[in-house]
Amino acid sequence: MRVTPEQLSIFDLFAHRYFGEDASLWLFGSRVDDQKKGGDYDFFVETNLVSADEIVVRKLALLAELQSTPQFEDEKIDIVVKRRASTFEMPIYQVAMHEGVRI
């Protein structure tokens, strides 16, 4: 993986702060492939939160806090959030969970 243990630790800490200790987290995309270069950070969060408004507010707060750290400063970060209770499925959910690395 092309992400440092410190970056994973920071994401884990902040993601659980905003989405709950029961949130499940994955890193997916180009950063899981050691042979690739560059690329943004793609994170997937599965949460028990239900309110779409609350999820958006927490996602933006998480992004702001991550980018305020030296480890993620000026980095492009994408966060995909899925509500566990939702029956709505997007293909990106399956890609993240099956091709990604669980944090």
HURAZI-V837500 format. One line per field, one symbol per residue. phi: phi as a letter, one per 40 degrees, with the letter a starting at -180 (. if undefined). psi: psi as a letter, one per 20 degrees, with the letter a starting at -180 (. if undefined). A space follows every 50 residues. Layout:
phi=???
psi=???
//
This chain:
phi=.bacdccccccddcccccbgcccbbbbagcccbcccbggccbbbbbbccb ccccccccccccdccccccccbdgccbbbbbbcdccccbbdcccdcccbc bcc
psi=qmqqhgggggggghghghjqhjqpqqprbhiioiirqbqrooqpppqiqh phghggghghggggggiiqhhjpjqpppppppphiqippqhhghgghhir pp.
//
